[in-house]
Amino acid sequence: MTSILVVEDEARIATFVEKGLTASGYAPTVVGTGVEALDYLATGSFDLVLLDVGLPGGLDGFGVLGRLRERGDATPVIMLTARTSLDDTVQGLDSGANDYVPKPFKFDELLARIRLRLREAGRASATTETVLRHGDLSLDLRTRRVTVGQSAVDLSAREFALAEQFLQHPEQVLSREQLLSRVWGFDFDPGSNVVDVYVRYLRGKIGADRIETVRGMGYRLV
């Protein structure tokens, strides 16, 4: 049975989510602080985390997520938060969150996002290839190490996810919509330029000539 860690300090919401997950066939475990969350996640026994941003005790959801990713734990994380500003959203995703659900939310929507992230995680774990390469650019999915030639390159979690998409589809044009869906996991304002911004960041680190702009279509790793 799929195990989900629910990190939520509001008892009403935690109970609501726990009951809904149980009725849907999942095995939820509920904790109320960031410290508890890290202790439970250290066991490696969870398939997904629902992580509230506003947690008591001095360690909020961003802090939990950062420590989780720092120790190499790639467990899918869906952030739950009453904060809806773009800055908070970008901070969560750039720290390594797989999705971001604002409160209040409809439980059916949350379930749909859980199913999507679990499917993606299943596909990732099923593949035997852990190192993606194109030319002298390589990306190790297990160690999160990126190299250009003989040089190591430091990428943020979001830059890494973007690079992964390009390396999984070399020489293929990827539209902004495809990249938003696959890397950010939810729909931004159609006027958002977040993809263009992160492509620029990535070019600055792996080489400007590696990612080609295809006018009116998107981007391509060449």
PEBELWO-V406842 format. One record per pair of residues at least 24 apart in sequence whose C-alpha atoms are under 7 Angstrom apart, sorted by the first residue. I is the first residue (numbers start at 0). GAP is how many residues later the second one is. D is the distance in whole Angstrom. If there is no record, write none. Layout:
i->I gap->GAP d->D
i->I gap->GAP d->D
//
This chain:
i->0 gap->25 d->6
i->0 gap->26 d->6
i->1 gap->24 d->5
i->1 gap->25 d->6
i->1 gap->45 d->6
i->2 gap->24 d->5
i->2 gap->25 d->6
i->2 gap->43 d->5
i->2 gap->44 d->5
i->2 gap->45 d->7
i->3 gap->24 d->5
i->3 gap->25 d->6
i->3 gap->42 d->6
i->3 gap->43 d->6
i->3 gap->44 d->5
i->3 gap->45 d->6
i->4 gap->24 d->5
i->4 gap->25 d->6
i->4 gap->41 d->6
i->4 gap->43 d->6
i->4 gap->44 d->5
i->4 gap->45 d->6
i->5 gap->24 d->5
i->5 gap->25 d->6
i->5 gap->43 d->6
i->5 gap->44 d->5
i->5 gap->45 d->6
i->6 gap->24 d->5
i->6 gap->25 d->6
i->6 gap->26 d->7
i->6 gap->30 d->6
i->6 gap->43 d->6
i->6 gap->44 d->5
i->6 gap->45 d->6
i->7 gap->24 d->5
i->7 gap->43 d->7
i->7 gap->44 d->5
i->8 gap->24 d->7
i->8 gap->46 d->6
i->32 gap->24 d->7
i->33 gap->25 d->5
i->33 gap->26 d->6
i->33 gap->27 d->7
i->33 gap->30 d->6
i->34 gap->24 d->7
i->37 gap->26 d->7
i->46 gap->28 d->6
i->47 gap->27 d->6
i->47 gap->28 d->5
i->47 gap->29 d->6
i->48 gap->27 d->6
i->48 gap->28 d->5
i->48 gap->29 d->6
i->49 gap->27 d->6
i->49 gap->28 d->5
i->49 gap->29 d->6
i->49 gap->30 d->7
i->50 gap->26 d->7
i->50 gap->27 d->6
i->50 gap->28 d->5
i->50 gap->29 d->6
i->51 gap->27 d->6
i->51 gap->28 d->5
i->51 gap->29 d->6
i->52 gap->26 d->7
i->52 gap->27 d->6
i->52 gap->28 d->5
i->61 gap->30 d->6
i->64 gap->30 d->7
i->65 gap->29 d->6
i->68 gap->27 d->7
i->75 gap->41 d->7
i->92 gap->65 d->7
i->92 gap->91 d->7
i->93 gap->62 d->7
i->93 gap->63 d->6
i->93 gap->64 d->5
i->94 gap->62 d->6
i->95 gap->61 d->5
i->95 gap->62 d->7
i->97 gap->86 d->7
i->97 gap->87 d->6
i->98 gap->85 d->7
i->98 gap->86 d->5
i->98 gap->87 d->7
i->131 gap->35 d->6
i->132 gap->34 d->7
i->133 gap->33 d->7
i->147 gap->58 d->7
i->152 gap->52 d->7
i->158 gap->39 d->7
i->158 gap->43 d->6
i->165 gap->55 d->6
i->169 gap->51 d->5
i->169 gap->52 d->7
i->170 gap->49 d->6
i->170 gap->50 d->5
i->170 gap->51 d->5
i->171 gap->48 d->6
i->172 gap->45 d->6
i->172 gap->46 d->5
i->172 gap->47 d->5
i->173 gap->44 d->5
i->173 gap->45 d->5
i->173 gap->46 d->6
i->174 gap->42 d->6
i->174 gap->43 d->4
i->174 gap->44 d->6
i->175 gap->42 d->6
//
